[in-house]
Amino acid sequence: MTQIITALSEVSDRYKALFVDLWGCVHNGITAYPEAVAALQSYRAQGGIVVLVTNSPKPRAGVGEQLTQFNVPTDAYDTIATSGDSARSAMFLGAVGEKVYFMGEWQRDAEFFEPLKLLEHPIHIERVPLDQAEGIVCCGPFDPHADPDVNRPDFLLAKQNGLKLLCANPDIVVDRGEVREWCAGALARLYTEMGGESLYFGKPHPPIYDLARRRLMALGTDVPDSEILVIGDGPHTDIAGGIGEGLDSLFITGGLAASETKTSYQPDPDALSRYLEMEKMDPTYSIGRLR
């Protein structure tokens, strides 16, 4: 049974590092949550390490720039691991071929296709129309407010042609302020349901946790899994991923599941219990908001 806490500081001294989700935990897609920022700053001031682990399709540098725009100060974290970084590596290694059909917002996602200098022999990626593609690279929907079903005709053709879909962001939805938007994960889920093959690299799948651990070790610190706490508001991404990796987890109930858990300042214990039972999730701790 999850333990409801009122502040990160109640349990943070048990952990040397945090793997912290961004959207819904540290910011709302528009601006930072001041209490969350203060909690992370305090944790770092006491010697803890904060790794931001996000399903953003952006590379690490792009997420850092976005955080500055959202008023998240750099002293609130140590490093960043993104789904985009993991997915880009796979793309440039040829996971979905050289000729790819791109799904997303080009103005936002163009940096996903910038050459990856860390690889010795990256392949050349060419964006082409769907009927000429060897695979699909999905950073998100063309319209985040449109039902994913609008993609069925294209997905039917892609499945018939045997294309794999590389999903750069496994999130199904996010809340940008008060507005809910579809993410790449919703499209990948639909493609899989239609019989296509989707490749995932973000939470809750192992590649992003491998990357997060490498980023942690690059800081010169070898932290055992027993001293890492995963924090997030996504039951099927953050919490499921943490549990799958054998890591303790802190569920932010005031994010995607705010209504189901009846969270205002804190979750209603009975509503939280019913929700976790329904979702078959057992996070180590739960809290209304990161504070």
C-alpha positions as a Markdown table, in Angstrom:
| # | Residue | x | y | z |
|---|---|---|---|---|
| 1 | Met | 0.0 | 0.0 | 0.0 |
| 2 | Thr | 1.4 | 3.4 | -1.0 |
| 3 | Gln | 2.4 | 5.8 | 1.7 |
| 4 | Ile | 0.9 | 9.3 | 1.4 |
| 5 | Ile | 3.5 | 12.0 | 2.2 |
| 6 | Thr | 3.2 | 15.8 | 2.4 |
| 7 | Ala | 6.7 | 16.8 | 1.3 |
| 8 | Leu | 9.6 | 15.2 | -0.6 |
| 9 | Ser | 11.8 | 16.0 | 2.4 |
| 10 | Glu | 10.0 | 13.4 | 4.5 |
| 11 | Val | 11.7 | 10.6 | 2.5 |
| 12 | Ser | 14.4 | 12.2 | 0.4 |
| 13 | Asp | 17.3 | 11.5 | 2.8 |
| 14 | Arg | 16.8 | 7.8 | 1.9 |
| 15 | Tyr | 17.9 | 8.5 | -1.7 |
| 16 | Lys | 21.1 | 9.7 | -3.3 |
| 17 | Ala | 19.5 | 10.5 | -6.7 |
| 18 | Leu | 16.1 | 11.3 | -8.1 |
| 19 | Phe | 14.8 | 10.5 | -11.6 |
| 20 | Val | 12.2 | 13.3 | -12.0 |
| 21 | Asp | 9.5 | 13.6 | -14.7 |
| 22 | Leu | 9.0 | 17.2 | -16.0 |
| 23 | Trp | 5.5 | 17.8 | -17.5 |
| 24 | Gly | 2.9 | 17.6 | -14.7 |
| 25 | Cys | 5.6 | 17.5 | -12.0 |
| 26 | Val | 8.0 | 20.4 | -12.4 |
| 27 | His | 6.0 | 22.4 | -14.9 |
| 28 | Asn | 2.6 | 22.5 | -16.6 |
| 29 | Gly | 3.8 | 23.0 | -20.2 |
| 30 | Ile | 3.7 | 26.8 | -19.7 |
| 31 | Thr | 5.5 | 27.6 | -16.5 |
| 32 | Ala | 7.3 | 26.0 | -13.5 |
| 33 | Tyr | 5.6 | 24.9 | -10.3 |
| 34 | Pro | 7.4 | 27.0 | -7.7 |
| 35 | Glu | 7.1 | 24.4 | -4.9 |
| 36 | Ala | 8.5 | 21.7 | -7.1 |
| 37 | Val | 11.5 | 23.9 | -8.0 |
| 38 | Ala | 12.1 | 24.7 | -4.4 |
| 39 | Ala | 11.9 | 21.0 | -3.3 |
| 40 | Leu | 14.5 | 20.0 | -6.0 |
| 41 | Gln | 16.8 | 23.0 | -5.1 |
| 42 | Ser | 16.7 | 22.0 | -1.4 |
| 43 | Tyr | 17.4 | 18.3 | -2.2 |
| 44 | Arg | 20.4 | 19.3 | -4.3 |
| 45 | Ala | 21.6 | 21.7 | -1.6 |
| 46 | Gln | 21.8 | 18.7 | 0.7 |
| 47 | Gly | 24.0 | 16.7 | -1.7 |
| 48 | Gly | 21.3 | 14.9 | -3.7 |
| 49 | Ile | 21.5 | 14.5 | -7.5 |
| 50 | Val | 18.5 | 15.3 | -9.7 |
| 51 | Val | 18.3 | 13.7 | -13.2 |
| 52 | Leu | 15.3 | 15.0 | -15.2 |
| 53 | Val | 13.9 | 12.0 | -17.1 |
| 54 | Thr | 11.4 | 13.1 | -19.7 |
| 55 | Asn | 9.5 | 11.6 | -22.6 |
| 56 | Ser | 10.1 | 14.8 | -24.6 |
| 57 | Pro | 11.2 | 14.1 | -28.2 |
| 58 | Lys | 13.6 | 16.9 | -27.9 |
| 59 | Pro | 17.4 | 16.4 | -27.4 |
| 60 | Arg | 18.8 | 17.2 | -24.0 |
| 61 | Ala | 19.9 | 20.7 | -25.1 |
| 62 | Gly | 16.5 | 21.5 | -26.4 |
| 63 | Val | 14.8 | 20.5 | -23.2 |
| 64 | Gly | 17.3 | 22.7 | -21.3 |
| 65 | Glu | 16.3 | 25.7 | -23.4 |
| 66 | Gln | 12.7 | 25.0 | -22.9 |
| 67 | Leu | 13.1 | 24.8 | -19.1 |
| 68 | Thr | 14.7 | 28.2 | -19.1 |
| 69 | Gln | 11.6 | 29.5 | -20.9 |
| 70 | Phe | 9.4 | 27.9 | -18.3 |
| 71 | Asn | 11.3 | 29.5 | -15.5 |
| 72 | Val | 12.9 | 26.3 | -14.2 |
| 73 | Pro | 16.4 | 27.4 | -12.9 |
| 74 | Thr | 19.4 | 25.3 | -13.7 |
| 75 | Asp | 20.2 | 24.8 | -10.0 |
| 76 | Ala | 17.1 | 22.7 | -9.7 |
| 77 | Tyr | 18.7 | 19.8 | -11.6 |
| 78 | Asp | 22.0 | 18.2 | -12.5 |
| 79 | Thr | 21.4 | 16.6 | -15.9 |
| 80 | Ile | 18.7 | 15.5 | -18.3 |
| 81 | Ala | 17.8 | 12.3 | -20.1 |
| 82 | Thr | 15.2 | 12.5 | -22.8 |
| 83 | Ser | 13.2 | 10.0 | -24.8 |
| 84 | Gly | 14.3 | 12.0 | -27.9 |
| 85 | Asp | 18.0 | 11.2 | -27.2 |
| 86 | Ser | 17.3 | 7.5 | -27.0 |
| 87 | Ala | 15.1 | 7.5 | -30.1 |
| 88 | Arg | 17.5 | 9.6 | -32.1 |
| 89 | Ser | 20.3 | 7.2 | -31.5 |
| 90 | Ala | 18.1 | 4.3 | -32.7 |
| 91 | Met | 17.0 | 6.3 | -35.8 |
| 92 | Phe | 20.6 | 7.1 | -36.8 |
| 93 | Leu | 21.5 | 3.5 | -36.3 |
| 94 | Gly | 18.9 | 2.5 | -38.9 |
| 95 | Ala | 16.0 | 1.3 | -36.7 |
| 96 | Val | 13.4 | 2.4 | -39.3 |
| 97 | Gly | 15.5 | 2.8 | -42.4 |
| 98 | Glu | 17.1 | 5.7 | -44.2 |
| 99 | Lys | 13.9 | 7.1 | -45.9 |
| 100 | Val | 11.4 | 8.1 | -43.2 |
| 101 | Tyr | 7.9 | 9.6 | -43.0 |
| 102 | Phe | 7.9 | 12.2 | -40.3 |
| 103 | Met | 4.9 | 12.9 | -38.0 |
| 104 | Gly | 5.0 | 15.9 | -35.7 |
| 105 | Glu | 5.4 | 19.7 | -35.8 |
| 106 | Trp | 8.5 | 20.4 | -37.9 |
| 107 | Gln | 9.1 | 23.9 | -36.4 |
| 108 | Arg | 9.3 | 22.2 | -32.9 |
| 109 | Asp | 10.8 | 18.9 | -33.8 |
| 110 | Ala | 13.4 | 19.7 | -36.5 |
| 111 | Glu | 16.3 | 19.3 | -34.1 |
| 112 | Phe | 15.4 | 15.7 | -33.7 |
| 113 | Phe | 17.0 | 15.2 | -37.2 |
| 114 | Glu | 20.2 | 17.1 | -36.5 |
| 115 | Pro | 23.3 | 14.8 | -36.9 |
| 116 | Leu | 24.2 | 12.8 | -33.8 |
| 117 | Lys | 27.9 | 13.3 | -33.3 |
| 118 | Leu | 28.2 | 10.6 | -30.6 |
| 119 | Leu | 27.8 | 7.8 | -33.2 |
| 120 | Glu | 30.7 | 6.8 | -35.3 |
| 121 | His | 28.8 | 5.8 | -38.4 |
| 122 | Pro | 25.3 | 7.4 | -38.4 |
| 123 | Ile | 23.2 | 6.7 | -41.4 |
| 124 | His | 21.9 | 9.5 | -43.6 |
| 125 | Ile | 18.2 | 10.2 | -42.9 |
| 126 | Glu | 15.9 | 11.5 | -45.6 |
| 127 | Arg | 12.3 | 12.7 | -45.0 |
| 128 | Val | 10.0 | 11.4 | -47.7 |
| 129 | Pro | 6.3 | 11.0 | -48.4 |
| 130 | Leu | 4.6 | 8.1 | -46.7 |
| 131 | Asp | 4.3 | 6.0 | -49.9 |
| 132 | Gln | 8.1 | 6.2 | -50.4 |
| 133 | Ala | 9.1 | 5.6 | -46.8 |
| 134 | Glu | 10.9 | 2.7 | -45.2 |
| 135 | Gly | 9.7 | 3.6 | -41.8 |
| 136 | Ile | 7.9 | 6.3 | -39.7 |
| 137 | Val | 9.4 | 8.7 | -37.2 |
| 138 | Cys | 6.7 | 10.0 | -34.9 |
| 139 | Cys | 7.5 | 12.9 | -32.6 |
| 140 | Gly | 3.8 | 13.7 | -32.1 |
| 141 | Pro | 0.6 | 14.3 | -33.9 |
| 142 | Phe | 0.2 | 16.9 | -36.6 |
| 143 | Asp | -2.7 | 18.3 | -34.6 |
| 144 | Pro | -2.4 | 17.6 | -30.8 |
| 145 | His | -6.1 | 18.3 | -30.3 |
| 146 | Ala | -7.4 | 16.0 | -33.1 |
| 147 | Asp | -8.5 | 12.4 | -32.3 |
| 148 | Pro | -5.7 | 10.0 | -33.1 |
| 149 | Asp | -8.1 | 8.1 | -35.3 |
| 150 | Val | -7.7 | 10.6 | -38.1 |
| 151 | Asn | -4.4 | 8.8 | -38.8 |
| 152 | Arg | -6.0 | 5.5 | -39.6 |
| 153 | Pro | -5.9 | 5.8 | -43.4 |
| 154 | Asp | -2.1 | 6.6 | -43.3 |
| 155 | Phe | -1.5 | 3.9 | -40.8 |
| 156 | Leu | -3.3 | 1.3 | -42.9 |
| 157 | Leu | -1.0 | 2.1 | -45.8 |
| 158 | Ala | 2.0 | 2.0 | -43.5 |
| 159 | Lys | 1.0 | -1.4 | -42.1 |
| 160 | Gln | 0.4 | -2.8 | -45.5 |
| 161 | Asn | 3.9 | -1.7 | -46.5 |
| 162 | Gly | 5.4 | -3.3 | -43.4 |
| 163 | Leu | 6.7 | 0.0 | -41.9 |
| 164 | Lys | 7.9 | 0.2 | -38.3 |
| 165 | Leu | 7.0 | 3.3 | -36.3 |
| 166 | Leu | 9.6 | 4.9 | -34.1 |
| 167 | Cys | 7.9 | 6.6 | -31.2 |
| 168 | Ala | 9.9 | 9.5 | -29.8 |
| 169 | Asn | 7.5 | 10.2 | -26.9 |
| 170 | Pro | 5.5 | 7.3 | -25.4 |
| 171 | Asp | 3.2 | 9.7 | -23.4 |
| 172 | Ile | -0.4 | 9.3 | -24.4 |
| 173 | Val | -1.6 | 12.8 | -23.2 |
| 174 | Val | -0.2 | 15.8 | -21.4 |
| 175 | Asp | -2.0 | 18.9 | -19.9 |
| 176 | Arg | -0.7 | 22.1 | -21.3 |
| 177 | Gly | -2.0 | 24.5 | -18.6 |
| 178 | Glu | -5.7 | 23.5 | -18.5 |
| 179 | Val | -5.8 | 22.0 | -22.0 |
| 180 | Arg | -5.2 | 18.3 | -22.6 |
| 181 | Glu | -3.2 | 17.3 | -25.7 |
| 182 | Trp | -2.5 | 14.0 | -27.5 |
| 183 | Cys | 1.1 | 12.9 | -27.7 |
| 184 | Ala | 3.1 | 10.5 | -29.9 |
| 185 | Gly | 2.3 | 7.6 | -27.6 |
| 186 | Ala | -1.4 | 7.8 | -28.6 |
| 187 | Leu | -0.4 | 7.4 | -32.3 |
| 188 | Ala | 2.0 | 4.5 | -31.6 |
| 189 | Arg | -0.7 | 2.8 | -29.5 |
| 190 | Leu | -3.2 | 3.1 | -32.4 |
| 191 | Tyr | -0.7 | 1.8 | -34.9 |
| 192 | Thr | 0.1 | -1.2 | -32.7 |
| 193 | Glu | -3.7 | -1.9 | -32.2 |
| 194 | Met | -4.0 | -1.9 | -36.0 |
| 195 | Gly | -1.3 | -4.5 | -36.3 |
| 196 | Gly | 1.7 | -2.3 | -37.0 |
| 197 | Glu | 5.0 | -2.5 | -35.1 |
| 198 | Ser | 5.9 | 0.4 | -32.8 |
| 199 | Leu | 9.3 | 0.9 | -31.3 |
| 200 | Tyr | 9.5 | 2.8 | -27.9 |
| 201 | Phe | 12.5 | 4.4 | -26.2 |
| 202 | Gly | 11.0 | 6.6 | -23.4 |
| 203 | Lys | 9.2 | 5.7 | -20.2 |
| 204 | Pro | 8.2 | 3.1 | -19.2 |
| 205 | His | 10.6 | 1.3 | -21.5 |
| 206 | Pro | 14.2 | 0.3 | -20.5 |
| 207 | Pro | 16.2 | 2.5 | -23.0 |
| 208 | Ile | 15.6 | 5.8 | -21.3 |
| 209 | Tyr | 16.4 | 4.3 | -17.9 |
| 210 | Asp | 19.7 | 3.0 | -19.2 |
| 211 | Leu | 20.4 | 6.5 | -20.6 |
| 212 | Ala | 19.4 | 8.1 | -17.2 |
| 213 | Arg | 21.8 | 5.8 | -15.4 |
| 214 | Arg | 24.6 | 6.6 | -17.9 |
| 215 | Arg | 24.0 | 10.3 | -17.4 |
| 216 | Leu | 24.1 | 9.8 | -13.6 |
| 217 | Met | 27.4 | 7.9 | -13.8 |
| 218 | Ala | 28.8 | 10.7 | -16.1 |
| 219 | Leu | 28.5 | 13.0 | -13.1 |
| 220 | Gly | 31.1 | 10.8 | -11.3 |
| 221 | Thr | 28.7 | 9.1 | -9.0 |
| 222 | Asp | 27.8 | 5.4 | -8.9 |
| 223 | Val | 24.4 | 5.2 | -7.2 |
| 224 | Pro | 22.8 | 1.8 | -6.6 |
| 225 | Asp | 19.2 | 1.3 | -7.7 |
| 226 | Ser | 18.1 | 1.1 | -4.0 |
| 227 | Glu | 19.1 | 4.7 | -3.6 |
| 228 | Ile | 17.2 | 6.1 | -6.6 |
| 229 | Leu | 13.7 | 7.5 | -6.4 |
| 230 | Val | 11.5 | 7.9 | -9.5 |
| 231 | Ile | 9.1 | 10.8 | -9.4 |
| 232 | Gly | 6.2 | 11.3 | -11.8 |
| 233 | Asp | 2.5 | 11.8 | -12.5 |
| 234 | Gly | 2.1 | 9.2 | -15.2 |
| 235 | Pro | 0.9 | 5.8 | -13.8 |
| 236 | His | 1.7 | 4.0 | -17.0 |
| 237 | Thr | 4.9 | 5.8 | -17.8 |
| 238 | Asp | 6.7 | 7.1 | -14.8 |
| 239 | Ile | 5.4 | 4.8 | -12.1 |
| 240 | Ala | 5.2 | 1.6 | -14.3 |
| 241 | Gly | 8.7 | 2.4 | -15.6 |
| 242 | Gly | 10.1 | 2.8 | -12.1 |
| 243 | Ile | 8.5 | -0.4 | -10.8 |
| 244 | Gly | 9.7 | -2.2 | -13.9 |
| 245 | Glu | 13.2 | -1.1 | -13.2 |
| 246 | Gly | 13.0 | -2.1 | -9.5 |
| 247 | Leu | 13.1 | 1.5 | -8.3 |
| 248 | Asp | 11.1 | 3.2 | -5.6 |
| 249 | Ser | 8.6 | 5.7 | -6.9 |
| 250 | Leu | 6.7 | 8.8 | -5.8 |
| 251 | Phe | 3.4 | 9.3 | -7.6 |
| 252 | Ile | 2.3 | 12.9 | -8.1 |
| 253 | Thr | -1.5 | 12.5 | -7.9 |
| 254 | Gly | -2.3 | 16.1 | -8.8 |
| 255 | Gly | -1.2 | 15.7 | -12.4 |
| 256 | Leu | -2.8 | 13.5 | -15.0 |
| 257 | Ala | -4.9 | 11.6 | -12.3 |
| 258 | Ala | -6.0 | 14.7 | -10.3 |
| 259 | Ser | -9.7 | 14.1 | -10.9 |
| 260 | Glu | -9.6 | 10.3 | -10.3 |
| 261 | Thr | -7.7 | 10.7 | -7.1 |
| 262 | Lys | -9.7 | 13.7 | -6.0 |
| 263 | Thr | -6.6 | 15.7 | -5.5 |
| 264 | Ser | -6.8 | 19.3 | -4.4 |
| 265 | Tyr | -3.8 | 19.9 | -2.1 |
| 266 | Gln | -3.5 | 16.2 | -1.3 |
| 267 | Pro | -5.2 | 13.1 | -2.7 |
| 268 | Asp | -8.3 | 11.6 | -1.1 |
| 269 | Pro | -7.0 | 8.4 | 0.5 |
| 270 | Asp | -10.0 | 6.3 | -0.5 |
| 271 | Ala | -10.1 | 7.7 | -4.1 |
| 272 | Leu | -6.3 | 7.1 | -4.4 |
| 273 | Ser | -6.7 | 3.5 | -3.2 |
| 274 | Arg | -9.5 | 2.8 | -5.7 |
| 275 | Tyr | -7.5 | 4.3 | -8.5 |
| 276 | Leu | -4.3 | 2.4 | -7.8 |
| 277 | Glu | -6.2 | -0.8 | -7.5 |
| 278 | Met | -8.0 | -0.2 | -10.8 |
| 279 | Glu | -4.7 | 0.7 | -12.5 |
| 280 | Lys | -2.9 | -2.2 | -10.8 |
| 281 | Met | -0.1 | 0.2 | -9.6 |
| 282 | Asp | 1.7 | 0.2 | -6.2 |
| 283 | Pro | 3.9 | 3.3 | -6.0 |
| 284 | Thr | 6.1 | 3.5 | -2.9 |
| 285 | Tyr | 4.8 | 7.0 | -2.0 |
| 286 | Ser | 2.1 | 9.4 | -3.2 |
| 287 | Ile | 1.8 | 13.1 | -2.9 |
| 288 | Gly | -0.6 | 15.8 | -4.3 |
| 289 | Arg | 2.1 | 17.9 | -5.9 |
| 290 | Leu | 5.9 | 17.8 | -5.8 |
| 291 | Arg | 6.8 | 20.1 | -2.9 |
